Amino acid sequence: MSEVKTPKKLKAKKMNRCIGCISCMLACARLVHHDYSPVMSAIKIRSSGGLQGKFVADICRGCQMPSCALACQTQALIPRAGGGIKYDEEKCSGCEKCVEACEVKAISFDVVNRKPIVCIQCGVCTGNCPHQVLSMEDCNQC
Amino acid sequence: MLIRNGIRILHIDLSKEEVKETERKDLTDYLGGIGVAIQLFKEYMQPDIDIFHEKQPIILSVGPLETIYPVATKTVAVFRSPLTGELGESYAGLRLGLAIRFTGYDTILITGKAKRPVYLNISSKGVVFRKAEPLWGLDTEESGRIMREMESGSGLRSIIRIGQGGEKLIKYAGVNVDTYRHFGRLGLGALFGSKYLKGIVIIGDGTESIGSQKEYQKTYSEIYKRVTETDAMEKYHDLGTTVNVLPLNDMNGLPTKNLKQSYFEDADKVSGEAFAEEKLIRKIACSGCPIGCIHIALYRNQFQQLEYEYIPVAYDHELVFAVGTFIGVKDKNTILSIIDCIEKFGLDCITTGVMMGWITEAYEKGIIGQEHLELDIRFGDGGTYLEIIHNIINEKNNFYKDLSFGTLYAAKKYGGEDFAAVLGGHEIAGYHTGYANLLGMAVGARHSHLDNGGYAIDQTTEFSDHEQIIQKLIEEEIARNILNCLVICLFARNIYDIDTIIKALAGIGIHWTETELKVLGKKIFYQKIQIKKALGFDYRKIEFPKRFFETKTLHGKMDSETAKKLLKIYNEKIDEICTDAIGLFAETKQDKRLI
């Protein structure tokens, strides 16, 4: 019997090792959203309590029943097997309802193109982290 | 950015609370960073009026590669130095380069003086003037915290601010950048203070679509790999620049106890290895640099029985030298406490440390006494150095007020110029390697070891090969001008060779040849000399205090006659370059007259 490939999702489990270089953000912006600016990144690294505090990652948590997809009236966002969403930009009306719906504020909005900046769980960011802070893991793995 | 048709300049007039945006096509000939900043400085500098006159400009500038290529992370500040009166040039990292780039401006020019304290909010949406009355009088940590909590843009912003040092116009006050980096040297903080400018929150909230995908992505990836997978930058990642402490000590190149020695008997206690083993708690990086060279140590202090406070403090070679070896302090925790104290007040750590070295020896020799210091000081006495710093900030008496003008001023007034570790009016950095270092800091545009890397030339060049020393100093300064147009971190100078620079620029649609880049580097070299002369710096009157010749370097003791001879050769060389340059670069009759 062939093995079923389990979908993976992004985890930021080793944030204590993060140096705040934002290489992950720049990679997401550059390779997924074709923009130089980290504003266009779906993963967001920031400090909590200033640089004397810790770095934290605001990321899509890959919900099993994503509120963003439930809020989307045009089926641009649909739940993805194993968690998170699939995004079809063609169908997106730019209504921003997904942005409001996300409980952890992981979706920001590209005001120029009137589209949400969503994580598609592609894992590009993980390959650009010099400290292996980020990883793509099986959805049910803790 | 430069991918557009011109350099976008944001001019903020604090007196009128007015903002003007211009796009200058002519400035694209200077790439960005220091190239552009120097041109603007030429236009706005005020040689004939007071250093703190409201017309004196502050220029912050980034380059076209900023943040969008690895390790192109710095911002250059150009201004008239309150400390030396001549060219002020300083570099800082962390979030500032990213933030400026994505406001959509290449260069920020600030003139005028606010009526009462303000701070600025700059984003892609424009500029907002904020009252800073409650922040005036606060240190860099607390004022930074308040600005952070009052403003938006977490993760995409930079918060730069001054402490009480800048407010009180102490001439070696710096500007704190995102807590752990600084426009430390040459007194930009005092200039901020003179303008009632407490700080700036810069939010890089703009976007910039990538034009030609293929070449850019490929070049980015190649550079990223070289940065992360080769040993080109290993030293900066591992122990950081404190890796230099032990080798410098072993070669008699580590200025110690006001340069009475060039080795520290307790170097092993303050080495990069010792800090890493006992104090290092984390490293952080500038935005867009996967190296993470900013080493953070834990300062831990017991203030009562079983009661502790802790502060995460950044350290590097220069700081360990300035408030460690140079004042004979061997306890790491004490070094961290002095760094923290200086940085909270917003002073430059190198300048303050070097000055405290001079104070200690002047006191030892009886040139200054109890009536001046109102305390006893000996090399190594960490707690007393903290008191001295507080006394400078609090202007405790006339002596401490005089210290706010820097080491040279104090030494001229009280005596002890012979042992004041000052070159070109600027307190030295942490190297005593030989003639290239000595001359390099004396003649370098910002009187820094980073102008021309003299300390490295001393380690690779025959001591007696004077022509070679001069040649290398000049070539290195010209090469660094190119890097500084792109404001690439100088730690990545081995990654960004000229071919890589050309390729990186081409990847974003900017086409320069090797010759064009080299001509630009030379032109900036010439222009800086021109500016320094216009602001009163005389290369022929450079003096080398006796102390530099009394203490061994890695090549043994230097002698003053040789130093003078080298200076003479250097001056002849730059005269040649400037004569050539007149034909090439002088744009006005006045330019020609200045040479």
Boltz contact constraints between the chains, C-beta under 6 A:
constraints:
  - contact:
      token1: [A, 19]
      token2: [B, 283]
      max_distance: 6.0
  - contact:
      token1: [A, 19]
      token2: [B, 284]
      max_distance: 6.0
  - contact:
      token1: [A, 19]
      token2: [B, 285]
      max_distance: 6.0
  - contact:
      token1: [A, 19]
      token2: [B, 292]
      max_distance: 6.0
  - contact:
      token1: [A, 20]
      token2: [B, 284]
      max_distance: 6.0
  - contact:
      token1: [A, 20]
      token2: [B, 285]
      max_distance: 6.0
  - contact:
      token1: [A, 21]
      token2: [B, 285]
      max_distance: 6.0
  - contact:
      token1: [A, 21]
      token2: [B, 289]
      max_distance: 6.0
  - contact:
      token1: [A, 21]
      token2: [B, 290]
      max_distance: 6.0
  - contact:
      token1: [A, 22]
      token2: [B, 287]
      max_distance: 6.0
  - contact:
      token1: [A, 23]
      token2: [B, 290]
      max_distance: 6.0
  - contact:
      token1: [A, 34]
      token2: [B, 210]
      max_distance: 6.0
  - contact:
      token1: [A, 35]
      token2: [B, 207]
      max_distance: 6.0
  - contact:
      token1: [A, 35]
      token2: [B, 209]
      max_distance: 6.0
  - contact:
      token1: [A, 36]
      token2: [B, 68]
      max_distance: 6.0
  - contact:
      token1: [A, 36]
      token2: [B, 208]
      max_distance: 6.0
  - contact:
      token1: [A, 36]
      token2: [B, 210]
      max_distance: 6.0
  - contact:
      token1: [A, 37]
      token2: [B, 102]
      max_distance: 6.0
  - contact:
      token1: [A, 37]
      token2: [B, 207]
      max_distance: 6.0
  - contact:
      token1: [A, 37]
      token2: [B, 208]
      max_distance: 6.0
  - contact:
      token1: [A, 39]
      token2: [B, 205]
      max_distance: 6.0
  - contact:
      token1: [A, 39]
      token2: [B, 207]
      max_distance: 6.0
  - contact:
      token1: [A, 40]
      token2: [B, 207]
      max_distance: 6.0
  - contact:
      token1: [A, 44]
      token2: [B, 155]
      max_distance: 6.0
  - contact:
      token1: [A, 46]
      token2: [B, 154]
      max_distance: 6.0
  - contact:
      token1: [A, 46]
      token2: [B, 155]
      max_distance: 6.0
  - contact:
      token1: [A, 50]
      token2: [B, 148]
      max_distance: 6.0
  - contact:
      token1: [A, 51]
      token2: [B, 178]
      max_distance: 6.0
  - contact:
      token1: [A, 51]
      token2: [B, 179]
      max_distance: 6.0
  - contact:
      token1: [A, 51]
      token2: [B, 180]
      max_distance: 6.0
  - contact:
      token1: [A, 52]
      token2: [B, 312]
      max_distance: 6.0
  - contact:
      token1: [A, 112]
      token2: [B, 207]
      max_distance: 6.0
  - contact:
      token1: [A, 130]
      token2: [B, 228]
      max_distance: 6.0
  - contact:
      token1: [A, 130]
      token2: [B, 290]
      max_distance: 6.0
